[in-house]
Amino acid sequence: MTLEVAILHIKSGLSPAFEQAFSKAEKIICSMRGYMSHELKKCIEEQDKYILLVKWETLEDHTHGFRQSDEYQEWKALLHHFYEPFPVVEHYV
């Protein structure tokens, strides 16, 4: 199992729109090969900050299977314009 971890800084005031877009985007990621589960948590101390945790069966399921898919382009269109700065994504075992 590989855990994907991303700290998401959302542009000021756009958290409600981000959460609405994420509710659509999570249907995409849930359908991907190797996907196991995910959690999106809102930060208590900092407004417009979240952590995204996604469990994948393998690293390649995320880096190749998801990120190189047509579905990723839809995910990107839904979410990437909310980030400032763009998040660093790390993987853990």
C-alpha positions as CSV (number, residue, x, y, z in Angstrom):
1,M,0.0,0.0,0.0
2,T,1.2,3.5,-0.9
3,L,-0.2,6.6,0.9
4,E,-0.3,9.8,-1.2
5,V,-0.1,12.9,0.9
6,A,-0.8,16.5,-0.3
7,I,-1.2,19.7,1.6
8,L,-3.7,21.8,-0.3
9,H,-3.6,25.6,0.1
10,I,-6.7,27.0,-1.5
11,K,-6.9,30.6,-2.8
12,S,-8.4,32.8,-0.2
13,G,-12.2,32.6,0.1
14,L,-12.6,29.8,-2.4
15,S,-12.9,26.9,0.0
16,P,-16.7,26.5,-0.5
17,A,-16.3,26.3,-4.2
18,F,-13.3,23.9,-3.8
19,E,-15.3,21.6,-1.6
20,Q,-18.1,21.5,-4.1
21,A,-15.7,20.7,-7.0
22,F,-14.0,18.1,-4.8
23,S,-17.3,16.3,-4.3
24,K,-17.4,15.8,-8.1
25,A,-13.7,15.0,-8.4
26,E,-13.7,12.3,-5.7
27,K,-16.0,10.2,-7.9
28,I,-13.3,10.2,-10.5
29,I,-10.5,9.1,-8.2
30,C,-12.7,6.4,-6.6
31,S,-13.1,4.7,-10.0
32,M,-9.4,4.4,-10.7
33,R,-7.5,1.1,-10.7
34,G,-5.5,0.6,-7.5
35,Y,-7.5,3.2,-5.6
36,M,-8.3,2.0,-2.0
37,S,-9.6,5.0,-0.1
38,H,-9.2,8.7,0.5
39,E,-9.7,11.4,3.1
40,L,-9.9,15.2,2.7
41,K,-9.5,17.1,6.0
42,K,-9.9,20.8,6.6
43,C,-7.3,22.5,8.8
44,I,-8.5,23.9,12.0
45,E,-5.7,26.4,12.5
46,E,-5.4,27.8,8.9
47,Q,-8.4,28.9,6.8
48,D,-8.4,27.6,3.2
49,K,-6.0,24.7,4.0
50,Y,-6.6,21.0,3.6
51,I,-4.8,17.7,3.7
52,L,-5.6,15.0,1.1
53,L,-4.7,11.4,1.9
54,V,-5.2,8.8,-0.8
55,K,-4.4,5.1,-0.3
56,W,-3.3,3.3,-3.5
57,E,-2.4,-0.4,-3.9
58,T,0.9,0.6,-5.6
59,L,2.8,3.8,-6.3
60,E,2.4,3.2,-10.0
61,D,-1.4,3.1,-9.7
62,H,-1.1,6.8,-8.8
63,T,1.8,8.0,-10.8
64,H,1.1,6.2,-14.0
65,G,-2.4,4.8,-13.9
66,F,-4.1,7.9,-12.5
67,R,-1.9,10.8,-13.5
68,Q,-1.5,9.6,-17.1
69,S,-5.2,8.9,-17.6
70,D,-8.0,10.8,-19.3
71,E,-9.8,10.9,-16.0
72,Y,-6.8,12.9,-14.5
73,Q,-7.4,15.6,-17.1
74,E,-11.0,16.0,-15.7
75,W,-9.7,15.9,-12.1
76,K,-7.2,18.6,-13.1
77,A,-9.8,20.8,-14.7
78,L,-12.1,20.6,-11.6
79,L,-9.4,21.3,-9.0
80,H,-6.1,22.6,-10.1
81,H,-7.2,26.3,-10.5
82,F,-8.0,26.4,-6.7
83,Y,-4.4,25.8,-5.5
84,E,-1.9,28.5,-4.5
85,P,0.8,27.4,-4.5
86,F,0.5,24.1,-6.3
87,P,0.8,21.3,-3.8
88,V,3.8,19.1,-3.3
89,V,2.6,15.5,-3.4
90,E,4.6,12.9,-1.5
91,H,4.2,9.1,-1.1
92,Y,4.6,7.0,2.0
93,V,4.7,3.3,2.8
